Each structure stands twice: as structure tokens, then as C-alpha cells.
Amino acid sequence: MNKKEINRRKFLKILGASAATTTAALYGCKSENNTAVAGSTPGEVPTDQMTYRINPKTGDKVSLLGYGCMRLPTISHSSARDSNDDIDQEMVNKLTDYALAHGVNYFDTSPAYCKGRSEHAMGIALSRHPRNSYFIATKLSNFSPDTWSRKASIAMYHNSFKELQVDYIDYLLLHGIGMGGMEALKGRYLDNGVLDFLIEERKAGRIRNLGFSYHGDIKAFDYLLSRHEEIKWDFVQIQLNYVDWKHAKEVNSRNTDAEYLYGELNKRNIPAVIMEPLLGGRLSNVPTHIVGRLKQRRPTDSVASWAFRFAGSPEKVLTVLSGMTYMEHLQDNLRTYSPLLPLNDDDKAFLEETAQLMLKYPTVPCNDCKYCMPCPYGIDIPSILIHYNKCVNEGNVPKNSQEENYRKARQAFLVGYDRSVPRLRQANHCIGCNQCVHHCPQNINIPKQLQRIDQFVEHLKQGTL
């Protein structure tokens, strides 16, 4: 790794945040549940057929596939108590080069991703290419109250230029609007004059496009859109997939249906940037009978491609972000968008039926963003929830010992749990400190879920289910 790379302690110092209160997005990096693309069929990856969308505000020609940089590949040096994985810069460079060569030109990062190292890694990877060959999106990720002051927020903004090695930012976002409701919106951007500062930076050309990403309280989303004529948002980033389109509140009562979010942007002719097209990987790791249903309709397409086609089909979608840790994910998504085959009405009806089938599986609404990390007690929260969801989808969460497949399901859950999560990082070590709760964009009561899973594990071990 480049010696200039800042370590976590230095990063926190720069942002003015203490280790105890800084927002947990610092730990987002490689997704542990990333495996080979389900149902994918290897084939030629086109280099000149990428679908592009035009930003009506600026005329930017943006690739429909955007590269999300929250889950960059790492070199593992994990211990039982903490994760000290380093970003695999060589692989980041390789993936970046391959993406650019195949038409991807939008890269989305944040000061908060990968323990504060994503911007630095992408600065190294992208600076090896002509500046006009890519668009870089980053965020003002001042989640912690320690960084709400005007001085600390502007320092974070300026540090992004340094880490990314640029003198202008193509797409700058207010990060996670709605998390913490209107109080946080006022504290982070309005009362301290930071939004006014960013608008002036756009006028000066150091920000080419100004927008925000949304999670949580719909009042914050509606408020910022109500000021569109004044602020003139260039784009907005929303969570959109074929489950959340009509059923977001059924998945999580805190969320808002993507149909509403997209509709509000469409009415104002604001381009939409899409996050979570796979619902944190849950739409690529679906139950076996749903895999069969998708493969029967399009045998050579991957399961994930259905979700990406859905997310990319609306006309006002500018780009769809995917956190592509592995080359096979990048290649599969390139095939889907080179070029995009938009969904027809029958396809949309088919995916709505699929969404309703997915809702029958009581998974925890974890999107593997890792905003809950690091846990002060070393618990690997995302891996625990991901393993549980995987077992739900595979039918390996028995309700009682009388079920026909109880022994098989019991073994699959317990063996998989120990393989996925080191024992010192399992749910039984949670003390309920609640530090993670406020950081979760999906508003999951994490300690409650960990306690429930731990009790389930103990019942399986004792054979008392």
C-alpha cells in the first residue's frame, strides 16, 4: 500500500471525530457474502456497447452501470477482535482499468467507506487515467455530531479533494439525508451554513453537480425537494429495486416505496442515481425455487441481471451503482448493461410476482453496508445477519425439531455459522450497548436481532428448539 495512505486513527483526527462517536460507516468494505454470480453464464464482455444516459442538467454522458466503492477488495489480516484488512490496491487498479475499458465512467465513493480509505484508493486508481475519462462522486459524510460544525464539515470536504487527487468533484452528495430526521439535516447542513457553502462551491466550478442521498425519514426528502426551485438539485440518489418499488415498508417500516421517490424526482426532471439495486445482495442470493423461476424465463441470464435490468429501465435513472468486489460481478453487470434490454410490461409484472414471493421469507433487512461497524466488542454484525438470511432463503431455519429436515437444517446453520463468523465475533458477545443502532440506514434493532439469533443458535446446540 502507498505510504501516504492515512490510517484509521489519523482519519478520525482529520474529521474531528472521536473513536467512540464517529459514525460507523468507516468500516464498509469488502462484502463477505460475495460469491460467484448466481446462475451466470460466462461469455464475451463487450467493450463498446455500454448504455449511457445524459444528465439533462449538465449534459454529462454517464454510463448506466456505476461503480460503487463501498466494498473494495481487501487483503485479509483479520483478528478475532477487529478487522484490519488492507485494501488490495493492485486489484482495485485492475478492476478500475477493466471498468473504464468496458465503458464504465461513474465511480461513487465517500470519506466514510472502507475505514476511511476508499477515496484514497480510488484516487490512486483513477489518477492513472485522463481526468476527463471518468466522473467521480463522493459525499460529505459528516454523520457524527463531532463533525457537524461548519469548520469540521468543510475540512472533510477539502480532504476529499486531496484523497481523490482532483481539483473538482463531478458529483457531490449530502450523505444519508433522512438518517436522524430533520434534526440531523439541520445540524449537518442547514443551521451551520454548509449547504450554502456547497452551493457557492458549485458556482465556483469545484462541484459540477450537487445532490443528496436519501435513507430514512421521508420528511427530510420532501423538504429538500420542496426547495428544488431555489437550490436546483442536479441529481438525487435513492434506494430502488423490484422489491422496494412497491413493498419498501413491508421490508422495513422506516423505508419509503421507491415508486414514490422516483416519481417525485421524475416530476421535477431530477436525474436519479440508484443504490441497493440488489437490496444488499438479497436479490442475487434468492431461494432456490425463485432461482428456478427466473432461469426458466431467461435461462442464460444471471439472477442478479433481473434486478439490474429493473433498476436501469426507468428513463430518468442516470446510473445504477453496484459494489463490485470481484471481477465476475463486474463482468456480469457489464453484460447486462452492454446494452441494456429494458423490461417490458410482462417482465415488470413477473418481477412484481417475484417480489411478493420474496416477502414470504422473513429475512433481516440488512443491506451489508457495514455502517454498524466497528463494534466495540468485536462482533461481526453483518456476517451474522447475512448468514441468518442465507439460511432463511435455503430453508435452514427450522421452527421446531419435528420438521422433516430438522437435522440437516440444524447442521447447515451451525456449521455455516462457525465458518462464516469466528466464535469470538458471534452474537453471544453482544452486551446491548446500542452503539450500532443509530448508524443503521435500515433502522434495524441490531441488538434485538443478535439476541434473537443467539437464542436460536443456543436452542439448536442444545436440541431444545
C-alpha positions, 0 to 999 in steps of 0.5 A: 500500500502507498505510504501516504495512505492515512490510517484509521486513527489519523482519519478520525483526527482529520474529521474531528471525530472521536473513536467512540462517536464517529459514525460507523460507516468507516468500516464498509468494505469488502462484502463477505457474502460475495460469491460467484454470480448466481446462475451466470453464464460466462461469455464475451464482455463487450467493450463498446456497447455500454448504455449511457444516459445524459444528465439533462442538467449538465449534459454529462454522458454517464454510463448506466452501470456505476461503480460503487466503492463501498466494498473494495477488495481487501487483503485479509489480516483479520483478528478475532477482535477487529478487522484490519484488512488492507485494501488490495490496491493492485486489484482495485487498479485492475478492476478500475482499468477493466471498468473504464475499458468496458465503458464504465465512467461513474465511480461513487465513493465517500470519506466514510467507506472502507475505514476511511480509505476508499477515496484514497484508493480510488484516487490512486486508481483513477489518477492513472487515467485522463481526468476527463475519462471518468466522473467521480462522486463522493459525499460529505459524510459528516454523520457524527455530531463531532463533525457537524460544525461548519469548520469540521464539515468543510475540512472533510470536504477539502480532504476529499479533494486531496484523497481523490487527487482532483481539483473538482468533484463531478458529483457531490452528495449530502450523505444519508439525508433522512438518517436522524430526521430533520434534526440531523439535516439541520445540524449537518447542513442547514443551521451551520451554513454548509449547504450554502457553502456547497452551493457557492462551491458549485458556482465556483466550478469545484462541484459540477453537480450537487445532490443528496442521498436519501435513507430514512425519514421521508420528511427530510426528502420532501423538504429538500425537494420542496426547495428544488426551485431555489437550490436546483438539485442536479441529481438525487440518489435513492434506494430502488429495486423490484422489491422496494418499488412497491413493498419498501415498508413491508421490508422495513417500516422506516423505508419509503416505496421507491415508486414514490421517490422516483416519481417525485424526482421524475416530476421535477426532471431530477436525474436519479442515481440508484443504490441497493439495486440488489437490496444488499445482495438479497436479490442475487442470493434468492431461494432456490425455487425463485432461482428456478423461476427466473432461469426458466424465463431467461435461462442464460441470464444471471439472477442478479441481471433481473434486478439490474435490468429493473433498476436501469429501465426507468428513463430518468435513472442516470446510473445504477451503482453496484459494489463490485468486489470481484471481477465476475460481478463486474463482468456480469453487470457489464453484460447486462448493461452492454446494452441494456434490454429494458423490461417490458410490461410482462417482465415488470409484472413477473418481477412484481410476482417475484417480489411478493414471493420474496416477502414470504421469507422473513429475512433481516433487512440488512443491506451489508453496508457495514455502517454498524461497524466497528463494534466495540466488542468485536462482533461481526454484525453483518456476517451474522445477519447475512448468514441468518438470511442465507439460511432463511432463503435455503430453508435452514431455519427450522421452527421446531425439531419435528420438521422433516429436515430438522437435522440437516437444517440444524447442521447447515446453520451451525456449521455455516455459522462457525465458518462464516463468523469466528466464535469470538465475533458471534452474537453471544458477545453482544452486551446491548450497548446500542452503539450500532443502532443509530448508524443503521440506514435500515433502522434495524434493532441490531441488538434485538436481532443478535439476541434473537439469533443467539437464542436460536443458535443456543436452542439448536446446540442444545436440541431444545428448539 
